Amino acid sequence: MWGKHHSLVAKRKIGKASKGRNIGRHPSMAERKRISVSLTGKKFSAERKKQISLTTKRGMENPIIRNKISIAMRGRHLSKIHKQRISEGHPDMWGKNNPMFGLKGSKILKKIWQNPEFQKRMAKATNIRPNKDEKQIDEILHRNFPNTFKYVGNFEYFIDGKCPDFIEVKDKNKVIEYWGRSLIFHPNKDKRKTRFYNSYGVKVLNLYRTDLISKNQKKLIAKINYT
């Protein structure tokens, strides 16, 4: 087999037969050494590097693989030599060369969530669905305000990186935010988010658990109608 070049069809058959075979497998030290020796000093073509990059990206889109990597890396401490190699291999990740350099965590997250591609990936990976209370709100909206509001809390619609729970379908200038099952009122958080949406010309209706109690539903309908 040494020096043999497989056809594209044969390669695909081998790949299909081997798929998933190495997941969770730990090679022995002897095998690791053989792989290391075979790759030391080896130079890949630009086309091969691109192929490896695309394969890695496709693998990282799989939440199961990402979770396994996360578990494997927990508590792991890299040596100084290893850190140096990572630094040299990815010069744009560190210091002033990194476009995120100097930004606080909140600003970095805001910038990341403004990326439409990231939003699509998160929507696909998380597969968020409305909870029991949100389903109840959705039913009330459909029953009393048909074709007016739509649930978009599954990362379907964003306003500058923020995703509301419900949005007006026609003009998209009204949103409804549901603050969970907790009875605790969070005035500062509510006001910050309300000011944020208002800055884009969007009206906000904040709903709470108490609004969903059956005896208050008439008030809730009036509240939505007023908005």
C-alpha positions in Angstrom: 0.0 0.0 0.0 3.0 2.3 0.5 2.9 5.0 -2.2 -0.5 3.9 -3.5 -2.9 6.8 -4.4 -6.6 6.1 -3.9 -9.2 7.4 -6.2 -11.7 10.0 -5.0 -14.4 7.3 -4.8 -12.2 5.0 -2.7 -11.3 7.9 -0.4 -14.9 8.6 0.2 -15.7 5.0 1.0 -12.8 4.8 3.5 -13.9 8.1 5.1 -17.5 6.9 5.4 -16.4 3.5 6.9 -14.0 5.2 9.4 -16.4 8.0 10.4 -16.8 8.3 14.2 -14.4 5.5 14.8 -11.8 7.7 16.5 -14.2 9.7 18.7 -13.2 9.2 22.3 -10.2 7.1 21.4 -6.9 7.8 23.2 -3.8 6.8 21.1 -0.9 5.2 23.0 2.3 7.1 23.6 4.1 5.0 21.0 1.4 5.9 18.4 1.6 9.5 19.3 5.4 9.5 18.9 5.0 7.8 15.4 2.5 10.5 14.4 4.8 13.3 15.7 7.8 12.0 13.9 5.9 11.6 10.6 4.6 15.2 10.8 7.8 16.9 12.0 9.2 19.1 9.3 6.4 18.3 6.9 5.1 21.2 4.9 1.5 21.3 3.7 0.4 23.0 0.5 -2.0 26.0 0.7 -4.7 23.9 -0.7 -4.2 21.2 1.9 -4.1 23.8 4.7 -7.4 25.2 3.5 -8.9 21.7 3.4 -7.7 21.0 7.0 -9.2 24.4 8.2 -12.6 23.7 6.6 -12.7 20.2 8.1 -11.9 21.5 11.6 -14.5 24.3 11.3 -17.2 21.8 10.2 -16.3 19.6 13.2 -16.5 22.5 15.6 -20.0 23.3 14.4 -21.1 20.0 16.0 -22.2 20.8 19.6 -21.4 17.2 20.7 -17.8 17.6 19.5 -17.5 21.0 21.1 -18.8 19.7 24.4 -16.3 16.8 24.4 -13.4 19.2 23.7 -14.7 21.4 26.5 -14.8 18.5 29.0 -11.3 17.3 27.9 -9.8 20.8 28.4 -11.2 21.5 31.9 -8.5 21.8 34.5 -5.8 21.4 31.9 -2.7 23.6 32.5 -0.5 24.3 29.4 3.3 24.4 29.7 5.1 27.7 28.9 6.5 26.0 25.7 3.0 25.0 24.6 1.7 28.5 25.3 4.6 30.0 23.3 3.9 27.7 20.3 0.2 28.7 20.3 1.2 32.4 20.5 3.6 32.0 17.6 1.1 30.0 15.5 -1.7 32.5 16.0 -0.1 36.0 16.2 -3.4 37.8 15.6 -5.0 36.3 18.8 -2.9 38.1 21.3 -2.1 41.7 22.4 -2.7 44.7 20.2 -2.9 42.6 17.0 -6.2 41.2 18.3 -9.2 43.4 17.2 -10.8 42.7 20.6 -7.7 44.0 22.5 -8.5 46.5 25.3 -12.3 45.8 25.2 -14.1 44.8 28.3 -15.9 41.4 28.4 -19.3 43.0 27.9 -18.2 45.0 24.9 -16.5 41.9 23.4 -19.8 39.9 23.8 -21.8 42.8 22.3 -19.5 42.9 19.3 -19.7 39.1 18.8 -23.5 39.1 19.1 -23.8 41.8 16.4 -22.3 39.3 13.9 -25.2 37.8 11.8 -23.2 34.6 11.2 -22.6 34.1 14.9 -26.3 34.7 15.5 -27.2 32.0 13.0 -24.7 29.5 14.5 -26.1 30.1 18.0 -29.7 29.7 16.8 -28.8 26.3 15.2 -26.6 25.1 18.1 -29.0 26.0 21.0 -32.3 25.2 19.3 -34.2 27.4 21.8 -37.9 26.9 22.1 -40.6 28.9 24.1 -41.1 27.8 27.7 -44.5 27.2 29.3 -45.1 30.9 30.1 -44.0 32.1 26.7 -46.3 29.6 25.1 -49.1 31.0 27.2 -48.3 34.6 26.1 -48.1 33.4 22.5 -51.6 31.9 22.8 -53.0 35.1 24.3 -51.4 37.2 21.5 -52.8 34.9 18.8 -56.3 34.8 20.3 -56.6 38.6 21.0 -54.1 40.1 18.5 -54.0 37.7 15.5 -51.1 38.1 13.1 -49.8 41.0 15.1 -46.9 39.6 17.3 -44.5 36.8 16.7 -42.2 34.8 19.0 -38.6 35.5 18.1 -36.8 34.5 21.3 -35.2 31.6 19.5 -32.6 34.0 18.1 -34.7 34.6 15.0 -34.6 38.4 15.1 -32.0 40.8 16.6 -31.8 44.5 17.3 -28.1 45.4 17.4 -27.1 42.2 19.1 -30.1 41.8 21.4 -32.9 39.3 20.9 -36.4 40.2 22.2 -39.0 37.6 23.1 -41.8 38.8 20.8 -41.9 41.5 18.1 -44.6 43.2 16.1 -44.8 41.6 12.7 -45.7 44.5 10.5 -43.5 47.5 11.5 -41.1 45.8 14.0 -41.3 48.8 16.2 -42.8 47.1 19.3 -41.3 44.3 21.4 -42.5 42.3 24.3 -40.0 41.1 26.9 -40.9 38.4 29.4 -38.8 38.3 32.6 -39.2 34.7 33.6 -41.1 32.9 36.3 -39.5 34.9 39.2 -41.8 37.3 41.1 -38.8 39.5 41.9 -38.9 42.9 40.1 -35.7 44.0 38.4 -36.2 47.7 37.8 -32.6 48.6 36.8 -32.3 45.8 34.3 -35.7 46.4 32.9 -35.0 50.1 32.5 -31.6 49.5 30.8 -33.1 47.2 28.2 -36.1 49.5 27.7 -33.7 52.5 27.1 -31.7 50.3 24.6 -34.7 49.4 22.5 -36.2 53.0 22.8 -32.9 54.3 21.3 -33.8 52.4 18.1 -37.3 53.8 18.1 -38.8 50.6 19.5 -41.5 50.5 22.2 -41.2 47.9 24.9 -43.7 46.1 27.0 -42.2 44.2 30.0 -44.2 41.3 31.3 -43.9 39.4 34.5 -45.2 36.2 36.1 -48.0 38.0 37.9 -49.3 39.3 34.5 -50.1 35.7 33.5 -52.3 34.9 36.5 -55.8 34.2 35.1 -57.5 37.0 37.0 -55.1 39.6 35.6 -55.4 38.5 31.9 -57.9 41.3 31.2 -55.4 43.8 32.5 -52.7 42.1 30.4 -54.8 42.3 27.2 -55.4 46.0 27.9 -51.7 46.5 28.6 -50.7 45.0 25.3 -53.4 46.9 23.4 -52.2 50.2 25.0 -48.6 49.4 23.8 
